[in-house]
């Protein structure tokens, strides 16, 4: 296995809390990379092209996400404490925006300008509330994982409808 492109976990200036207000963008490049300008600050890689198991890595740590159920966009994240079964999020009808918010509705992480047929990409905003609220560092990566799953579902649905007509 290749060495991690990130500083050792817990050390280094590129932790998610330090990225609030930066110009971040998820792009497709040997998996997916979250970039701050030219710097890679996180990655999301799927084990296989057809599966839902993905590994996310940043200076904050390394996590795995796997879809639970059939055609259900739920993220599963295993920690020493337990398992997260989904998260509060909202999305636009055309899936061009996606955000995580607090229970009071204050946005934490926002994904905008989501587009691309073969090379899905998005602009990411980590908002000040995310650092004030001690949002989990994997929230940006889980959001991108869910975005990819929703786009894959939309493509599969369109193909099924097209084949049926």
Buried (B, 14 or more C-beta within 10 A) or exposed (E): EEEEBBEEBEEBEBBBEBBBEBEBBBBEEEEBBBBBEEEBBBBBEBEEEEEBEBBBBBBBBBBBBBBBEEEEBBBBBEEEEEEBEEBEBEBEEEBEBBBBBBEEEEBBBBBEEBEEEEEBBBBBBBBEBBBEEEBBBBBBBBBBBBBBBBBBBEEEEEEEEEEEE
